[in-house]
């Protein structure tokens, strides 16, 4: 028996707007310098990636990406400083939730690890 926890941020209507998918997307934008390239590497349509980013921005109240204008090197996207800070804080929170959950899981369910107290 194992425990699995997933951390999502929800809006006031309890609808998810940020979790591991958007987190990964932001990391890939930072890595590739492009929302389009990040979406492609996730096997996601550009329009879906854009919608995910815009939904998160709407709920957070600040931009996550800034566009670079095209030219000789081409355009692209970069994470805003506030997006980098948010990403760090989200991952810190997520990791703390997971660690706390593991401790609670062990504390509460360890008695079942050997098949129960009556040996079943």
C-alpha positions in Angstrom: 0.0 0.0 0.0 1.4 3.4 -1.0 0.2 7.0 -0.7 0.1 9.4 -3.6 -0.7 13.1 -3.2 -1.2 15.7 -5.9 -1.2 19.4 -5.2 -3.4 21.7 -7.2 -4.3 25.3 -6.8 -7.9 26.1 -7.3 -9.9 29.3 -7.9 -12.9 30.4 -5.8 -15.1 28.0 -7.7 -12.9 25.1 -6.7 -11.7 24.7 -10.3 -8.0 23.8 -10.8 -5.8 26.3 -12.4 -2.3 25.3 -11.4 -0.7 21.9 -10.8 2.0 19.7 -12.2 1.1 20.2 -15.8 1.3 24.0 -15.8 4.4 23.7 -13.6 6.1 21.5 -16.2 5.0 23.8 -19.0 6.6 26.8 -17.3 9.9 24.9 -16.8 9.9 24.0 -20.5 9.2 27.6 -21.5 12.2 28.6 -19.4 14.3 25.8 -20.9 13.2 26.2 -24.6 12.5 30.0 -24.7 9.2 29.3 -26.4 5.7 28.5 -25.5 5.2 26.7 -28.8 8.3 24.5 -28.3 7.3 23.8 -24.7 3.8 22.7 -25.8 5.3 20.5 -28.5 7.6 18.8 -26.1 4.6 17.9 -23.9 2.6 16.7 -26.9 0.2 19.5 -26.4 -1.4 21.9 -28.9 -0.1 25.5 -28.7 -3.6 26.8 -28.2 -4.1 24.5 -25.2 -0.7 25.6 -23.7 -1.7 29.3 -24.2 -5.1 28.7 -22.6 -3.5 27.0 -19.6 -1.0 29.9 -19.2 -3.7 32.5 -19.6 -6.0 30.8 -17.0 -3.2 30.7 -14.5 -2.3 34.3 -15.1 -5.9 35.4 -14.7 -6.2 33.6 -11.4 -2.8 34.7 -10.1 -3.2 38.3 -11.2 0.2 38.7 -12.9 1.8 37.6 -16.2 3.8 34.4 -16.2 5.5 35.0 -19.5 6.8 37.9 -21.5 7.1 37.7 -25.3 10.3 38.4 -27.1 9.7 40.0 -30.5 11.0 38.0 -33.5 13.9 39.0 -35.6 17.1 37.4 -36.7 17.0 35.0 -33.8 13.3 34.6 -33.8 10.8 35.5 -31.1 9.8 33.5 -28.1 8.7 33.6 -24.5 10.5 34.0 -21.2 9.3 33.6 -17.7 8.7 36.9 -15.8 10.6 37.4 -12.5 7.3 37.0 -10.6 6.6 33.7 -12.5 10.0 32.4 -11.4 9.3 33.4 -7.8 5.8 31.8 -8.0 7.2 28.6 -9.5 9.7 28.3 -6.7 7.1 28.9 -4.1 4.6 26.4 -5.6 7.3 23.7 -5.7 8.3 24.5 -2.1 4.7 24.2 -1.0 4.1 21.0 -3.1 7.2 19.3 -1.7 6.2 20.3 1.9 2.7 18.8 1.3 4.1 15.6 0.0 6.6 15.3 2.8 4.0 16.0 5.4 1.6 13.5 3.8 4.3 10.8 3.9 4.8 11.3 7.6 1.1 11.3 8.3 0.6 8.2 6.1 3.3 6.3 8.0 2.0 7.4 11.4 -1.6 6.5 10.6 -1.3 3.4 8.3 1.9 1.7 9.4 -0.1 -0.8 11.4 -1.5 -2.2 8.2 1.9 -2.8 6.5 2.3 -6.3 7.9 -1.3 -7.4 6.9 -2.9 -6.0 10.1 -2.6 -6.9 13.8 -4.4 -10.2 13.5 -2.0 -11.4 10.8 -4.5 -11.4 7.9 
